[in-house]
Amino acid sequence: MLDSNKIYSMLGLCMRAGKLKSGEFACLEAIRKKTAVLVIVSEDASDNTKKQFRDKCSYYNVPIYFFGNKDDLGHAIGKDVRTSLAVTDQGLAKTLIKDLLLEKSTEEM
């Protein structure tokens, strides 16, 4: 649980730094314009939404992670419910990926 708090904090930092797009339209646009370095979709997103982002990220070669729920993702960035987030900064994305991988490996233990 400790690592997920770290991830939510990093997402808040990304938001304050202006390096985060949130919401379906803004995220898909960031992927298309190749400004998205990392995409995070909530685990409680619809199957259709997950497939749409998985396909788009696969096509544009953007790493995608399924993490958290809509409420927590929105709360972490100081907004309402959010299903998808796109990080546009290489350094911040690298840190988040490291934490996301750590989170996934602790879940499997």
C-alpha positions as CSV (number, residue, x, y, z in Angstrom):
1,M,0.0,0.0,0.0
2,L,2.9,2.3,0.7
3,D,4.0,2.4,-2.9
4,S,0.5,3.3,-4.2
5,N,0.6,6.5,-2.1
6,K,4.0,7.3,-3.6
7,I,2.5,6.9,-7.1
8,Y,-0.5,9.2,-6.2
9,S,1.9,11.8,-4.8
10,M,4.0,11.7,-8.0
11,L,0.8,12.1,-10.1
12,G,0.0,15.2,-8.0
13,L,3.5,16.5,-8.6
14,C,3.1,15.9,-12.4
15,M,-0.2,17.9,-12.3
16,R,1.3,20.8,-10.4
17,A,4.3,20.8,-12.8
18,G,1.9,21.0,-15.8
19,K,3.2,17.7,-17.1
20,L,0.0,15.7,-17.0
21,K,-3.1,15.4,-19.3
22,S,-6.2,14.0,-17.8
23,G,-9.5,12.8,-19.2
24,E,-10.1,10.6,-22.2
25,F,-9.9,13.2,-25.0
26,A,-6.8,15.0,-23.7
27,C,-5.0,11.7,-23.2
28,L,-5.8,10.4,-26.6
29,E,-4.7,13.7,-28.2
30,A,-1.4,13.6,-26.2
31,I,-0.8,10.0,-27.5
32,R,-1.6,11.0,-31.1
33,K,0.6,14.1,-30.9
34,K,3.4,11.9,-29.4
35,T,3.7,14.1,-26.3
36,A,2.5,11.3,-23.9
37,V,5.5,9.4,-22.4
38,L,3.3,7.3,-20.1
39,V,-0.4,6.5,-19.9
40,I,-2.2,5.4,-16.8
41,V,-5.7,4.0,-17.0
42,S,-7.8,3.2,-13.9
43,E,-8.3,-0.5,-13.2
44,D,-12.1,0.1,-12.9
45,A,-12.3,1.6,-16.4
46,S,-14.7,0.0,-18.8
47,D,-13.3,-2.8,-21.0
48,N,-14.0,-0.7,-24.1
49,T,-11.9,2.2,-22.6
50,K,-9.1,-0.2,-21.6
51,K,-9.1,-1.6,-25.2
52,Q,-9.1,1.8,-26.8
53,F,-6.1,3.0,-24.8
54,R,-4.3,-0.3,-25.1
55,D,-4.6,-0.2,-28.9
56,K,-3.7,3.4,-29.2
57,C,-0.7,3.1,-26.9
58,S,0.4,-0.1,-28.7
59,Y,0.2,1.7,-32.1
60,Y,2.1,4.8,-30.9
61,N,4.5,2.8,-28.7
62,V,3.6,4.4,-25.4
63,P,3.9,2.4,-22.2
64,I,0.5,1.9,-20.5
65,Y,-0.3,0.8,-17.0
66,F,-3.6,0.0,-15.3
67,F,-3.5,1.3,-11.8
68,G,-5.8,2.6,-9.1
69,N,-9.5,3.5,-9.4
70,K,-11.2,6.5,-11.0
71,D,-11.9,8.3,-7.7
72,D,-8.3,7.9,-6.4
73,L,-6.7,9.0,-9.7
74,G,-8.9,12.1,-9.8
75,H,-8.3,12.9,-6.1
76,A,-4.5,12.6,-6.6
77,I,-4.5,15.3,-9.2
78,G,-7.0,17.5,-7.4
79,K,-9.8,16.9,-9.9
80,D,-13.0,15.0,-10.1
81,V,-13.2,11.3,-11.2
82,R,-10.5,10.5,-13.8
83,T,-10.2,7.3,-15.8
84,S,-7.1,8.1,-17.8
85,L,-3.9,10.2,-17.3
86,A,-1.0,10.9,-19.7
87,V,2.4,12.0,-18.3
88,T,4.3,14.2,-20.7
89,D,7.6,14.5,-19.0
90,Q,10.3,11.8,-19.5
91,G,11.9,12.1,-16.0
92,L,8.6,12.0,-14.1
93,A,7.4,9.1,-16.3
94,K,10.6,7.1,-15.6
95,T,10.1,7.5,-11.8
96,L,6.4,6.6,-12.1
97,I,7.2,3.5,-14.2
98,K,9.7,2.4,-11.6
99,D,7.1,2.8,-8.8
100,L,4.4,1.1,-10.8
101,L,6.6,-1.9,-11.5
102,L,7.4,-2.0,-7.8
103,E,3.7,-1.8,-6.9
104,K,2.9,-4.7,-9.3
105,S,5.7,-6.9,-8.0
106,T,4.6,-6.4,-4.4
107,E,1.0,-7.3,-5.4
108,E,2.2,-10.6,-6.7
109,M,4.0,-11.6,-3.5
